[in-house]
Amino acid sequence: MNGTNRKNNGQMNDETLIQIKPGDGYDGFEGWGTSLAWWGHIIGRWSSQEKLDEVMDLIFDADKGLGLNIIRYNIGGGENPSIQPNTLRPGGDVPGFQPEKGIWNWQADEGQRKVMLAAMQRGADIAEAFSNSPPYWMTISGSVTGAVDGGNNLREDCYELFADYLTEVVKHYKEAHGITFRTLNPLNEPASNWWKKGNIQEGAHFSLDKQMEIMKATAQSLLLKGLSGTAVSAPDENSVDETLEMLHGYDEETFNSISQINTHTYTGIGLDELRELAQAKGKKLWMSEYGTGGTEPHNHEDMSCVMELAERIVNDLRLLQPAAWVYWQAVEDESAQNNWGFIHSDFSHGDSQYEMTKQYYAMAQFSKFIRPGSRILFTDDPNSVAAYDSASRLLTVVAHNPGNQRQAAYDLSTFKTEGTTAKVYRTTERDNLFESELSLHSNKFTLNLEAQSITTVVISNIAI
């Protein structure tokens, strides 16, 4: 991933110094992740074990790849086999474990399971299970794609059954595979009204009262089965503002049934408010899903998605201050002809073939260098964020520059530095994680930020 080293002149300029202060930040950062739906279902069944291992290394290995350490496992509902043609997108037809009431098939979903186990072998250490839809036979419409009118789709008599289904999967993975899901979310963007029958993916709307009902039922089911290592998370709304709206409507019993607040950050402005609410309620806060395809036509070298990804990560870390930051699908379907994802593979016809995208290197600028356990630090610059790893005595600064070439000067005077140089990694339209060196002058350094770029500075042997 790295190019040839080259020197980067570190002379100071007349700009106002950007301050980095150890006291201005937050602890408890658990790492970076990805959901395994829908790509795990496809990639895990590749015929070439060698190619599968390559992709697993690229995503989960901290040395060879992105070092993602969090996985979100999708407990599939399983579509009604009588619906023909099946409208689910390639990979979206995640098999369920209960094809009909009273019948269990624990051999189902071999692809996603294989990917989950491979991720854990490479260092993934936090697992969350989530659901997009109940099994089709529990739904009003008879389909996992949603209700006919986009409303509630779980049958009134199936709330305890659905909770039992989810927790039975959690129990099975613990007993059969030694995997403890730390959290279980029965919801995914439940307030949204686009989950309608005939959709191309599993989805289920839950109104506020029904969200509370299924969360409490799920927490109770975990308790009854003695699954104390797994707690409930919610609500995984599409928008930060929708997450806030739902949370403000939850009663005290519902809040007591969850340990973690999950939100997506596709839209919404209430990041500060959500952070403060989570703190007031004593709940861990995750940014559990975001993805972007930019604004340009299909192109693996697209820079618009790179800039959108960097801006989202920096804003989320600075304002939302989540314990984890999770991308949607690390691998996307090439045949969809969009710019989402870090790696592309044709889910329908491209067995064991894949291609890297520019967005892969954009993610690497953050995930390879800001590691779990780091203290996230804020800077005076809205386009940059920093992190300090006390165990390894590393300070990392990541700056994104969506505009023209410019310089940024940083002040490290609140730290004790021993070295005179730092490593620099840069992704631009031309470079992918290009490595160079930067000189430190009197606990200060200047970055030459190229246009449309992400630049990461790693300073070793630095103390508070």
C-alpha positions in Angstrom: 0.0 0.0 0.0 2.9 2.3 0.5 5.0 4.1 -2.1 8.6 5.1 -1.9 9.7 7.4 0.9 10.2 11.1 0.1 11.0 14.0 2.4 8.3 16.6 3.2 9.7 20.1 4.2 8.5 20.8 7.7 9.3 24.6 7.8 6.8 26.7 9.8 4.6 29.3 8.2 2.8 32.3 9.6 -0.6 30.6 10.0 -2.2 30.4 13.5 -1.0 27.2 15.1 -3.6 24.4 15.5 -3.7 23.3 19.1 -3.7 19.6 20.2 -4.3 19.3 23.9 -4.5 15.9 25.7 -7.3 17.1 28.0 -9.6 18.0 25.1 -11.0 14.7 24.0 -12.6 11.5 25.1 -11.6 8.0 26.2 -13.2 4.6 25.5 -12.7 4.4 21.8 -13.3 0.7 20.9 -12.4 0.7 17.2 -13.6 0.5 13.7 -16.0 -2.0 12.1 -18.2 -3.2 9.3 -21.5 -5.0 8.9 -21.2 -8.4 7.3 -24.6 -8.0 5.4 -24.7 -8.6 2.6 -21.2 -9.3 1.4 -20.4 -12.0 3.9 -23.1 -14.2 2.5 -21.4 -13.9 -1.0 -17.7 -13.7 -0.2 -17.8 -16.5 2.4 -18.9 -19.0 -0.3 -16.2 -18.2 -2.8 -14.6 -21.2 -4.4 -11.0 -19.9 -3.8 -9.9 -20.0 -0.2 -6.8 -18.1 -1.2 -8.8 -15.1 -2.6 -11.1 -15.2 0.5 -8.0 -15.0 2.7 -6.7 -12.1 0.7 -9.9 -10.1 1.3 -10.1 -11.0 5.0 -6.5 -9.8 5.4 -7.3 -6.6 3.6 -10.2 -5.8 5.8 -9.4 -7.2 9.3 -5.6 -7.7 9.6 -4.1 -4.7 11.4 -0.7 -5.1 9.6 -1.8 -6.2 6.1 -5.0 -4.2 5.9 -7.5 -1.9 7.5 -7.5 -3.6 10.9 -11.2 -3.4 11.5 -11.9 -5.1 14.8 -15.7 -4.8 15.1 -18.2 -6.9 13.2 -22.0 -6.6 12.9 -23.5 -10.0 12.1 -26.9 -9.9 10.3 -29.3 -12.5 11.6 -31.3 -13.1 8.5 -35.0 -13.4 8.4 -35.1 -15.6 5.3 -37.5 -14.8 2.5 -40.7 -16.7 1.7 -39.7 -19.4 -0.9 -43.2 -19.1 -2.5 -42.5 -15.5 -3.6 -41.3 -15.7 -7.2 -39.4 -14.0 -8.5 -37.4 -13.2 -5.4 -36.8 -9.4 -5.4 -33.9 -9.3 -3.0 -30.6 -7.9 -4.3 -27.5 -10.1 -4.8 -26.3 -10.9 -1.3 -29.5 -9.6 0.2 -31.1 -13.0 0.4 -29.5 -13.8 3.7 -30.8 -17.2 4.9 -32.8 -17.4 8.1 -32.3 -20.1 10.7 -36.0 -20.8 11.2 -37.7 -21.5 7.8 -40.9 -22.2 9.6 -42.2 -22.3 13.1 -40.6 -25.0 15.1 -38.1 -25.9 12.5 -34.4 -24.9 12.9 -31.6 -25.1 10.3 -28.3 -24.3 11.9 -26.4 -25.1 8.7 -27.9 -21.9 7.2 -25.9 -18.8 6.4 -22.6 -20.6 6.0 -21.0 -17.7 4.0 -21.5 -15.0 6.6 -20.6 -17.3 9.4 -17.3 -18.2 7.6 -16.5 -14.5 7.2 -17.3 -13.8 10.9 -15.0 -16.6 12.1 -12.2 -15.5 9.7 -12.5 -11.9 11.0 -12.1 -13.1 14.5 -9.0 -15.1 13.6 -7.5 -11.8 12.3 -8.2 -9.8 15.5 -11.8 -8.8 15.4 -12.8 -8.8 19.1 -16.2 -7.2 19.3 -19.3 -8.7 17.7 -22.8 -7.3 17.5 -25.8 -9.2 16.1 -28.6 -7.3 14.4 -31.8 -8.0 12.5 -33.2 -6.3 9.4 -36.5 -8.3 9.4 -38.3 -11.1 11.3 -38.6 -14.4 9.4 -41.3 -14.1 6.7 -43.7 -16.4 8.5 -43.8 -13.9 11.4 -44.7 -11.0 9.2 -48.1 -9.5 8.2 -47.1 -9.3 4.5 -45.6 -12.7 4.3 -42.3 -11.2 3.1 -39.1 -10.0 4.8 -39.0 -7.0 2.5 -41.6 -5.1 4.5 -45.3 -4.4 4.9 -47.4 -3.5 1.9 -47.9 0.0 3.1 -44.5 0.4 4.8 -46.0 0.1 8.3 -45.4 -2.4 11.1 -44.9 -5.8 9.7 -44.3 -8.1 12.7 -47.6 -9.9 13.6 -49.1 -9.0 16.9 -48.8 -12.5 18.2 -45.1 -12.9 17.2 -43.2 -10.4 19.4 -42.1 -13.0 21.9 -41.5 -15.5 19.1 -39.3 -13.0 17.3 -37.3 -12.2 20.5 -36.9 -16.0 21.0 -35.7 -16.4 17.4 -33.0 -13.7 17.8 -31.8 -14.9 21.2 -31.8 -18.5 20.1 -29.4 -17.6 17.4 -27.2 -15.8 19.9 -27.3 -18.8 22.2 -26.4 -21.2 19.3 -23.4 -19.1 18.3 -22.1 -19.1 21.9 -22.5 -22.8 22.4 -21.5 -24.1 18.9 -18.9 -21.5 17.9 -17.7 -19.9 21.1 -18.9 -16.5 19.9 -20.5 -14.1 22.4 -22.3 -11.2 20.8 -21.8 -8.3 23.1 -25.0 -6.7 21.9 -28.1 -7.7 20.0 -30.2 -5.2 18.1 -33.7 -6.4 16.9 -34.1 -3.2 14.8 -32.6 -1.5 11.7 -33.8 1.9 10.7 -37.2 1.1 12.2 -38.8 4.5 11.9 -38.2 4.6 8.1 -41.3 4.1 5.9 -39.4 2.7 2.9 -39.6 -0.9 4.1 -42.4 -2.0 1.7 -43.2 -5.4 0.2 -41.2 -6.0 -3.0 -38.2 -4.1 -1.7 -34.7 -5.3 -2.8 -33.5 -6.0 0.8 -34.9 -7.2 4.1 -36.5 -4.4 6.2 -39.1 -3.8 8.8 -40.8 -0.7 10.2 -41.5 -0.5 13.9 -43.5 2.4 15.3 -42.3 3.9 18.6 -44.6 1.7 20.7 -43.6 -1.5 18.8 -39.9 -0.6 19.1 -40.3 -0.5 22.9 -42.3 -3.8 22.9 -39.7 -5.8 20.9 -36.7 -4.3 22.8 -38.2 -5.3 26.2 -39.2 -8.7 24.9 -35.6 -9.3 23.6 -34.0 -8.2 26.9 -36.4 -10.5 28.8 -35.6 -13.4 26.4 -31.8 -12.9 26.9 -32.4 -12.9 30.7 -34.5 -16.1 30.7 -31.9 -17.9 28.7 -29.0 -16.8 30.9 -27.3 -15.0 28.1 -25.8 -12.4 30.5 -22.9 -11.6 28.1 -25.2 -10.1 25.6 -27.2 -6.9 26.0 -29.7 -5.1 23.8 -28.7 -2.1 21.6 -31.0 0.2 19.7 -32.5 1.8 17.7 -30.1 2.1 14.6 -32.2 4.8 12.9 -31.0 6.2 9.6 -30.7 9.7 10.9 -29.3 11.1 14.1 -32.4 13.2 14.5 -34.7 10.2 14.1 -32.6 8.4 16.7 -33.2 11.3 19.1 -36.9 11.4 18.3 -37.3 7.7 19.2 -35.2 7.9 22.3 -37.2 10.9 23.6 -40.3 8.7 23.3 -38.9 5.7 25.1 -40.2 5.0 28.6 -37.9 4.3 31.5 -38.4 0.5 31.3 -37.3 0.5 27.7 -34.2 2.5 28.5 -33.4 0.1 31.3 -33.6 -2.8 28.8 -30.8 -1.5 26.6 -27.1 -0.9 27.3 -26.1 0.8 24.1 -27.5 3.4 21.8 -26.8 2.9 18.1 -27.3 5.5 15.4 -26.6 5.8 11.8 -25.2 9.2 10.6 -26.4 9.5 7.0 -28.3 12.7 7.9 -29.2 14.8 11.0 -27.7 17.6 12.9 -28.3 16.6 16.6 -24.9 15.0 17.1 -24.1 17.0 20.3 -27.6 16.4 21.7 -27.4 12.7 21.1 -24.0 12.5 22.8 -25.3 14.4 25.8 -28.4 12.2 26.0 -26.3 9.0 25.9 -24.1 10.4 28.7 -27.1 11.4 30.8 -28.6 8.0 30.5 -25.3 6.2 31.1 -25.3 4.4 27.8 -22.5 3.5 25.5 -22.9 5.2 22.1 -22.0 3.7 18.7 -22.0 5.1 15.2 -23.2 1.8 13.9 -23.7 2.5 10.2 -22.5 4.9 7.5 -21.5 4.5 3.9 -21.1 6.7 0.9 -20.8 6.5 -2.8 -19.9 10.0 -3.5 -21.4 12.1 -6.3 -19.6 10.8 -9.3 -20.5 8.0 -11.8 -19.1 4.5 -11.1 -15.3 4.8 -10.8 -12.9 2.9 -8.5 -10.7 6.1 -8.2 -13.6 8.4 -7.3 -12.5 11.2 -4.9 -15.9 12.5 -4.0 -16.7 9.5 -1.8 -13.2 9.8 -0.3 -13.9 13.4 0.8 -17.4 12.5 2.1 -16.0 9.6 4.1 -13.3 11.7 5.7 -15.6 14.5 6.5 -18.1 12.1 8.1 -15.5 10.4 10.3 -13.9 13.6 11.5 -17.3 15.2 12.3 -18.6 12.1 14.1 -15.5 11.7 16.2 -15.5 15.4 17.1 -19.2 15.9 17.7 -20.9 12.6 18.3 -17.9 11.1 20.1 -18.9 7.5 19.6 -17.1 4.5 21.2 -17.1 2.8 17.8 -17.4 3.8 14.2 -18.8 1.2 11.8 -19.0 1.3 8.0 -21.9 -0.4 6.3 -20.4 -2.9 3.7 -16.7 -3.2 3.4 -17.3 -5.1 0.1 -19.9 -3.9 -2.4 -21.4 -5.4 -5.5 -19.6 -4.3 -8.6 -22.6 -4.9 -10.7 -24.5 -2.2 -8.8 -22.3 0.3 -10.6 -21.8 2.7 -7.7 -18.9 3.9 -5.6 -19.9 2.5 -2.2 -17.5 0.3 -0.3 -13.8 -0.4 0.1 -13.6 -3.4 -2.2 -15.8 -4.3 -5.2 -16.7 -7.8 -6.4 -19.5 -8.9 -8.8 -21.9 -10.7 -6.4 -23.7 -12.4 -9.2 -20.9 -13.5 -11.6 -17.5 -12.7 -10.2 -16.6 -15.7 -8.0 -13.3 -15.1 -6.2 -12.6 -11.8 -8.0 -12.3 -8.4 -6.4 -10.9 -4.9 -7.0 -9.8 -2.2 -4.6 -11.4 1.2 -4.5 -9.9 4.6 -3.6 -12.3 4.6 -0.6 -10.3 1.7 0.8 -7.2 3.9 1.2 -9.3 6.7 2.7 -10.5 4.4 5.4 -6.9 3.1 6.0 -5.8 6.7 6.7 -7.9 6.5 9.9 -8.3 2.8 10.9 -4.7 1.7 10.5 -3.4 4.5 12.7 -6.1 5.4 15.2 -6.3 2.1 17.1 -8.7 0.7 19.7 -7.9 2.1 23.2 -6.7 5.4 21.9 -7.9 8.7 23.4 -9.6 10.7 20.7 -8.4 14.3 20.8 -10.0 17.4 19.3 -8.1 20.1 17.5 -8.8 23.8 16.7 -9.3 22.7 13.1 -12.7 21.3 12.1 -11.1 19.4 9.3 -8.8 17.3 11.5 -8.8 15.0 14.5 -6.1 13.4 16.6 -5.6 10.4 18.8 -3.2 9.4 21.5 -2.3 5.8 22.3 -0.6 5.8 25.7 0.4 2.2 25.5 2.5 2.6 22.4 3.2 6.3 23.0 1.9 7.3 19.5 0.2 10.5 18.6 -1.8 10.4 15.3 -3.2 13.4 13.5 -5.6 13.0 10.5 -6.5 16.0 8.4 -8.7 16.1 5.3 -8.6 18.8 2.8 -11.6 19.0 0.4 -10.4 22.3 -1.2 -7.3 23.7 -2.8 -3.8 23.0 -1.6 -3.0 24.6 1.7 -0.8 24.4 4.8 -1.7 23.6 8.4 0.6 24.2 11.3 0.2 22.2 14.5 1.4 22.9 18.1 2.5 20.0 20.2 3.8 22.0 23.1 1.5 20.2 25.6 3.3 16.9 24.7 6.9 15.7 25.4 8.5 14.7 22.1 11.7 12.8 21.9 12.1 12.4 18.1 12.7 15.0 15.4 10.7 13.3 12.6 7.3 11.8 12.1 5.8 9.4 9.5 3.3 10.9 7.0 0.8 9.0 5.0 -1.3 10.6 2.2 -4.1 9.6 -0.1 -4.8 11.9 -3.0 -6.1 11.5 -6.6 -2.6 10.4 -7.4 -1.4 8.5 -4.3 -2.7 5.7 -2.1 -1.4 5.9 1.4 1.9 7.3 0.2 4.5 7.3 2.9 7.0 10.1 3.6 8.7 11.9 6.5 8.0 15.1 8.3 10.4 17.2 10.4 9.4 18.4 13.9 10.6 21.8 14.9 10.3 22.8 18.6 7.3 20.7 19.2 5.6 22.0 16.1 5.1 20.8 12.5 3.5 22.1 9.3 1.6 19.9 6.9 1.4 20.6 3.2 -2.1 19.5 2.5 -2.6 18.7 -1.2 -6.0 19.5 -2.8 -8.6 16.7 -2.3 -6.5 14.8 0.2 -6.4 12.9 3.5 -3.1 13.2 5.4 -2.1 11.2 8.5 0.8 12.1 10.7 2.1 9.5 13.2 4.5 10.7 15.9 6.4 8.1 17.9 7.9 8.3 21.4 5.7 11.1 22.5 4.3 11.5 26.0 1.8 13.6 27.9 
